[in-house]
Amino acid sequence: PSDSKLKGLRLLFFYEFIYEQLQLCLVNSINNIKKVSISYIRFKRLTSCIVTYKIEVIDKVTKKIKIEFVYAKVYTQQNYKQAKEKSETAHSYNKQFLNIPIYCDSEQIIFYPYYADREIQALSSLLDARKLRRVLYKQDNIFKNGNLKLSHKKMTYELLRYKPEKRALLKIHTICTNTLTGKKETIHYYIKSDTTERGKAVSDLLGELTIRNSNVTAPIYFDVENQLMVFKEIKAEPLDMHLNTQGFDSINKLTASLIADIHNAKISDSVKSRALNLKNDYEATAKSIITILPESNFIIDEILKALKSISENLTISEKVLLHGDFSFEQILLSEEKLYLLDFDRFSFGDFHEDIGNYIGHLYYKKISDPSSSVDQYVSDFLTEYESFSNWKIDEHKLHYWVAISLLQLAIKPFRVFEKNWDTKIIITLKVVLDVIKG
């Protein structure tokens, strides 16, 4: 995209420039950069653009490869000066990679290491291994008898998901020793932190769901001040690894029964009162797509008119607990048992919204892999859902929510900077129109 207010915008997408800037800070480092790739983009026209880089780093001594994350933010001329002054007051981080921000004054760009993200308050705290170990000793019941010890020196952090200034998910690796037998084993935890201040509501919801549903796990610890949750590891694999495998037929049906159970869940009034009550923001997504891809304007306009026409005649079915972001990306599989993750967007509304989101993700997969058996998966999923939920699916409503799900997914190729992202966006938008037309 181009933007008159963001002078250095285009440089964020040139790897030669990124590599040059990072290499300047590694002159006396024990690390060498092997590869740089873009993993996430957030663009706000006339305001700022953030690009996250996934960096493969080689240790010069051990020759081991590890992954680091850095994000760059381009500012308007007015905001750059303020952002630089703010970042200069921060202390240096005792890390081997990018200890301090990098400033490109002429282009109004600042590079930040992910652990210097000041919006996600918990990052600086949870990256202290000694402090984290104290939390785990206190919160995880396996340490109550005092026979197990955690090593803070062996503790390492793997960043799994990261949206700068919004949220982070890390996997913790360390060694647990039985002081009686001397036996050692590797143990893992997941730490999640974000800036939405919805942690308490989500934690309470998961606590209630866990009592009735073994497919949902509650955090063992929640820090209100830092909006930080700690989860014990579930030995499982993401469901999308099993798409188009022979076993996905049965997994797909299990998924239908899982979401039906969630939709039937009885939740206390106190948790209900803290559910999201947001208008679906598909129009904002549509505007974002036009901003980065002006040639999509005509088809976007056609989609928005069609969705508006449908919405004027829609009635809401009985309100149920909605996951709010229901897709196979939020599901783990462990020995034929499913676990549903990430209830950050939970709300109460029409069940078609959740199942439409799931089916939208299936159709999106088919865009990348036309050979996948999506139509049969969709049919089986809907049949199974109806049998477990006892609700009749309205095809008109279903098409509406599938179309919205696909529209919101249409910007994904740009967000993760896929090759030919512009072509993929247009193809997805055409599928949205096909879905709306039935």
C-alpha atoms as one frame of an Amber mdcrd trajectory, in Angstrom:
protein
   0.000   0.000   0.000   0.957   3.649  -0.328   0.328   6.363   2.240   1.312
  10.022   2.041   1.574  10.366   5.836   3.829   7.338   6.384   7.124   8.175
   4.716   8.938   4.885   5.286   5.986   2.556   4.754   7.220   0.749   1.660
  10.624   0.007   3.212   8.955  -2.253   5.782   8.328  -4.750   2.958  11.881
  -4.804   1.567  13.924  -7.568   3.159  17.245  -6.012   2.130  16.436  -2.931
   4.212  15.249  -4.990   7.204  18.317  -7.232   7.113  20.618  -4.192   6.881
  19.083  -2.515   9.929  19.172  -5.642  12.088  22.702  -6.566  11.036  24.010
  -3.181  12.219  23.070  -4.145  15.786  24.745  -7.561  15.612  28.313  -6.477
  14.860  29.601  -7.710  18.242  26.907 -10.321  18.772  27.301 -14.101  19.016
  24.413 -14.389  16.549  24.154 -14.379  12.780  20.908 -13.879  10.886  20.018
 -16.795   8.620  16.560 -15.807   7.398  13.999 -13.022   7.825  10.292 -13.371
   6.963   7.173 -11.293   7.589   4.692 -12.971   9.935   2.077 -10.280  10.608
   0.981  -6.865   9.299  -1.399  -4.293  10.771  -1.966  -1.182   8.674  -3.910
   1.903   9.787  -4.122   4.390   6.970  -2.665   7.863   7.727  -1.727   6.677
  11.240   0.816   3.840  11.397   1.812   0.426  10.119   3.259  -2.450  12.143
   5.135  -5.331  10.541   6.344  -8.308  12.576   9.427 -10.218  11.409  10.228
 -13.819  12.238  14.010 -14.169  12.304  16.047 -17.372  12.200  19.263 -16.763
  14.139  22.365 -18.955  14.232  24.561 -19.023  17.316  28.156 -18.583  16.098
  29.491 -20.892  18.822  26.924 -23.719  19.123  25.655 -23.417  15.526  22.140
 -23.908  16.902  19.220 -22.125  15.229  16.654 -20.261  17.283  13.706 -18.039
  16.416  13.477 -14.373  17.381  10.710 -11.844  16.738  11.131  -8.144  16.025
   8.498  -5.675  14.937   8.903  -2.394  13.111   6.464   0.486  13.284   6.349
   3.396  10.872   4.847   6.607  12.263   3.614   9.906  10.957   6.134  12.724
  11.357   4.212  14.112  14.326   3.911  10.795  16.174   7.464   9.593  15.483
   9.143  12.138  17.754   6.860  11.244  20.675   7.301   7.492  20.134  11.096
   7.831  20.012  11.222   9.850  23.231   9.026   7.292  24.957  11.130   4.327
  23.855  14.411   6.044  24.803  13.283   6.217  28.438  12.963   2.417  28.583
  15.853   0.440  30.043  18.072  -1.821  27.982  16.891  -5.450  27.882  19.378
  -8.101  28.890  18.897 -10.255  25.804  21.325 -11.557  23.223  19.270 -10.228
  20.319  18.382  -6.556  19.799  18.922  -5.121  23.284  17.600  -1.682  22.348
  15.251  -0.236  19.719  16.630   0.736  16.300  15.777   4.245  15.059  15.496
   5.234  11.397  14.874   8.963  11.762  14.781   9.768   8.042  12.037   7.172
   7.461  10.200   7.581  10.812  10.600   3.873  11.609  11.419   2.224  14.948
  12.379  -1.452  15.345  11.430  -3.068  18.663  12.286  -6.492  20.121   9.016
  -8.228  21.075   9.955  -8.259  24.771  10.069  -4.436  24.683   6.362  -4.245
  23.806   5.125  -1.779  26.424   1.448  -2.260  25.594   1.526  -5.914  26.701
   2.474  -5.216  30.296   3.023  -8.834  31.282   5.874  -9.471  28.843   8.603
  -7.902  30.975   7.359  -9.782  34.019   6.823 -13.241  32.544  10.247 -13.252
  30.872  11.835 -13.311  34.339  12.466 -17.056  34.831  12.845 -16.850  38.633
   9.572 -14.947  38.999   7.760 -17.348  36.705   9.077 -20.340  38.630   7.670
 -18.889  41.887   4.256 -18.510  40.233   4.296 -22.121  38.993   5.320 -23.476
  42.415   2.392 -21.677  43.998  -0.286 -22.376  41.368   0.363 -25.874  39.993
  -0.844 -28.618  42.355   1.905 -31.041  41.283   4.357 -29.021  43.416   2.289
 -29.102  46.628   4.187 -32.030  48.222   7.579 -30.360  47.657   9.146 -33.369
  45.902   9.368 -31.731  42.472  11.718 -28.900  41.558  11.737 -26.679  38.486
  14.906 -25.346  36.909  14.847 -21.634  36.138  18.282 -21.877  34.484  16.946
 -24.362  31.920  13.788 -22.339  31.304  13.361 -21.227  27.693  10.597 -19.275
  25.987   9.139 -20.042  22.565   6.926 -17.329  21.088   4.060 -19.077  19.269
   1.738 -16.210  18.371   2.351 -12.510  18.530   0.350  -9.462  17.501   2.389
  -6.404  18.544   0.761  -4.148  21.121  -2.181  -6.590  21.331  -1.432 -10.143
  22.479   1.246 -12.805  22.883   1.251 -16.569  23.424   4.417 -18.261  24.637
   5.355 -21.866  25.333   7.627 -22.427  28.302  10.144 -25.296  28.291  12.008
 -26.341  31.441  13.258 -29.347  33.435  11.341 -30.820  36.367  13.335 -33.001
  38.816  11.953 -35.469  41.361  14.134 -34.897  44.449  13.350 -38.388  45.795
  14.206 -40.442  42.716  16.393 -37.991  40.806  14.271 -38.552  37.700  14.183
 -35.597  35.295  11.584 -34.775  32.679  10.815 -31.887  30.364   7.723 -29.947
  31.358   5.803 -27.282  29.422   3.362 -24.464  30.145   1.616 -21.890  27.994
   1.443 -18.224  28.905  -1.018 -15.869  27.288  -1.251 -12.127  27.738  -3.142
  -9.377  25.935  -4.280  -5.785  26.247  -8.071  -6.273  26.135  -8.581  -6.521
  29.924 -11.003  -9.387  29.341  -8.856 -11.922  31.138 -10.978 -12.136  34.304
 -14.213 -12.657  32.354 -12.593 -15.335  30.166 -10.971 -17.041  33.170 -14.314
 -17.175  35.028 -16.115 -18.511  31.945 -13.510 -21.262  31.480 -13.799 -22.120
  35.171 -17.546 -22.679  34.808 -17.249 -24.566  31.521 -14.519 -26.863  32.868
 -16.868 -28.169  35.563 -19.311 -29.453  32.926 -17.128 -29.938  29.855 -13.841
 -31.857  29.768 -13.067 -30.414  26.314 -12.271 -26.997  27.805  -9.331 -26.181
  30.073  -9.180 -23.363  32.603  -5.924 -21.536  33.424  -4.119 -22.578  36.580
  -3.271 -18.920  37.221  -4.624 -15.528  36.259  -2.903 -12.221  37.039  -5.486
  -9.400  36.973  -2.945  -6.582  36.945  -1.002  -7.891  33.957  -3.877  -9.715
  32.172  -1.754 -12.848  32.180  -2.975 -16.466  32.088  -0.917 -19.620  32.658
  -2.146 -22.953  31.246  -0.776 -26.449  31.731   0.256 -28.212  28.542  -2.215
 -30.457  26.739  -0.392 -33.108  24.740  -2.303 -32.538  21.516  -1.983 -31.336
  17.927  -3.772 -28.491  16.095  -6.798 -29.756  14.208  -5.721 -28.156  10.918
  -2.863 -30.681  10.758  -5.504 -33.351  10.158  -7.462 -31.644   7.387  -7.776
 -33.845   4.281  -6.541 -36.903   6.174  -8.589 -40.115   6.273  -9.514 -39.513
   9.903 -10.903 -36.007   9.423 -14.419 -37.301   8.669 -14.884 -38.504  12.246
 -12.968 -35.528  13.705 -15.234 -33.127  11.832 -18.308 -34.791  13.380 -16.732
 -34.666  16.849 -16.195 -30.946  16.312 -19.914 -30.493  15.581 -20.869 -32.215
  18.823 -18.288 -30.165  20.747 -19.684 -26.802  19.633 -23.237 -28.057  20.233
 -22.243 -28.774  23.864 -20.829 -25.249  24.199 -24.001 -23.745  22.754 -26.078
 -25.724  25.275 -23.954 -24.664  28.264 -25.663 -22.919  31.179 -23.634 -19.949
  32.362 -24.086 -17.806  35.460 -25.557 -14.316  35.127 -22.333 -12.736  36.406
 -20.327 -14.214  33.508 -23.112 -13.449  31.013 -22.980  -9.787  31.994 -19.328
  -9.609  30.894 -19.826 -11.175  27.448 -18.946  -9.112  24.406 -21.769  -7.165
  22.868 -20.073  -5.858  19.746 -21.578  -5.235  16.343 -19.880  -7.467  13.804
 -17.087  -5.408  12.226 -17.125  -6.889   8.733 -17.612  -3.407   7.249 -14.322
  -2.301   8.828 -12.618  -5.327   7.271 -14.100  -4.431   3.893 -12.740  -0.870
   4.145  -9.304  -2.232   5.096  -9.268  -4.440   2.013 -10.124  -1.485  -0.242
  -7.325   0.533   1.386  -4.652  -2.024   0.536  -6.239  -3.187  -2.732  -8.243
  -0.365  -4.391  -9.179  -2.552  -7.375 -11.387  -4.629  -5.020 -13.725  -1.666
  -4.559 -16.373  -2.850  -7.040 -16.727  -6.401  -5.702 -16.599  -5.199  -2.066
 -19.421  -2.768  -2.798 -21.503  -5.604  -4.264 -20.831  -7.793  -1.217 -21.739
  -5.088   1.301 -25.016  -4.291  -0.486 -25.961  -7.978  -0.516 -25.115  -8.483
   3.169 -27.036  -5.368   4.163 -30.076  -6.542   2.211 -29.994  -9.937   3.961
 -29.429  -8.469   7.435 -32.556  -6.312   7.211 -34.715  -9.457   7.197 -32.736
 -11.581   9.667 -34.169 -12.544  13.040 -32.004 -13.890  15.855 -32.633 -17.454
  16.984 -32.538 -18.289  20.686 -29.391 -16.758  22.162 -26.667 -19.247  23.109
 -23.113 -19.040  24.409 -20.924 -18.329  21.378 -17.226 -19.076  21.180 -16.875
 -16.044  18.913 -13.868 -17.281  16.929 -14.818 -20.882  16.213 -12.559 -22.524
  13.634 -10.326 -25.585  13.368  -7.416 -23.279  14.213  -8.833 -23.051  17.764
  -9.145 -26.814  18.294  -6.582 -29.347  19.521  -6.806 -33.097  18.961  -5.463
 -35.625  21.456  -6.191 -39.334  20.940  -9.659 -38.749  19.481 -10.507 -36.120
  22.081 -10.903 -32.451  21.169 -10.033 -29.356  23.190 -11.475 -25.948  22.362
  -9.183 -22.950  22.931  -9.341 -19.152  23.096 -12.701 -17.851  24.335 -11.531
 -14.224  24.256 -14.428 -13.206  21.995 -17.189 -15.106  23.766 -20.664 -13.616
  23.523 -24.330 -14.624  23.461 -26.149 -14.697  20.163 -27.422 -16.746  17.212
 -25.746 -20.175  16.946 -25.445 -19.710  13.157 -22.606 -17.250  13.814 -20.270
 -19.914  15.267 -21.072 -22.662  12.784 -20.882 -20.171   9.917 -17.399 -19.181
  11.088 -16.259 -22.824  11.142 -17.642 -23.521   7.660 -16.139 -20.268   6.363
 -12.700 -21.521   7.436 -13.315 -24.819   5.630 -14.173 -22.954   2.406 -11.099
 -20.757   2.859  -8.934 -23.881   3.002 -10.497 -25.081  -0.233  -9.408 -21.851
  -1.963  -5.791 -22.864  -1.261  -6.395 -26.566  -1.893  -9.212 -27.152  -4.432
  -8.867 -30.942  -4.045 -10.149 -30.915  -0.437 -13.539 -32.543   0.266 -15.071
 -29.447   1.827 -18.648 -29.924   0.606 -18.931 -33.332   2.255 -17.317 -32.045
   5.458 -19.849 -29.197   5.592 -22.812 -31.530   5.057 -21.611 -33.976   7.730
 -20.874 -31.169  10.189 -24.357 -29.650   9.847 -26.121 -33.021  10.163 -24.157
 -33.860  13.308 -24.698 -30.409  14.820 -28.459 -30.611  14.364 -28.615 -34.055
  15.984 -26.718 -32.875  19.095 -28.191 -29.386  19.479 -31.831 -30.102  18.545
 -31.919 -26.799  16.618 -32.914 -26.546  12.994 -30.375 -24.792  10.772 -31.676
 -21.939   8.636 -29.748 -22.012   5.334 -30.412 -18.313   4.715 -28.801 -17.361
   8.027 -26.014 -19.873   7.551 -25.009 -18.415   4.167 -24.995 -14.937   5.720
 -22.564 -15.904   8.497 -20.366 -18.052   6.222 -20.055 -15.064   3.875 -19.075
 -12.757   6.756 -16.500 -15.281   7.986 -14.945 -15.513   4.509 -14.974 -11.744
   4.076 -13.025 -11.340   7.314 -10.602 -14.064   6.209 -10.088 -12.365   2.836
  -7.540  -9.923   4.289  -5.450 -12.742   5.784  -3.085 -13.189   2.775  -1.972
  -9.579   3.249  -1.779  -9.858   7.060   0.740 -12.699   6.775   2.242 -11.370
   3.517   1.647 -14.451   1.377   2.998 -14.592  -2.127   0.409 -13.212  -4.592
  -1.683 -11.968  -1.682  -3.609  -9.558  -3.930  -4.789 -12.365  -6.234  -5.802
 -14.530  -3.268  -7.874 -11.712  -1.800  -9.818 -11.236  -5.062 -10.433 -15.003
  -5.371 -11.743 -15.134  -1.785 -14.060 -12.185  -2.387 -15.535 -13.971  -5.417
 -16.245 -17.010  -3.231 -17.980 -14.687  -0.731 -20.357 -13.584  -3.496 -20.994
 -17.200  -4.511 -21.899 -18.083  -0.910 -24.285 -15.134  -0.613 -26.038 -16.217
  -3.810 -26.359 -19.743  -2.413
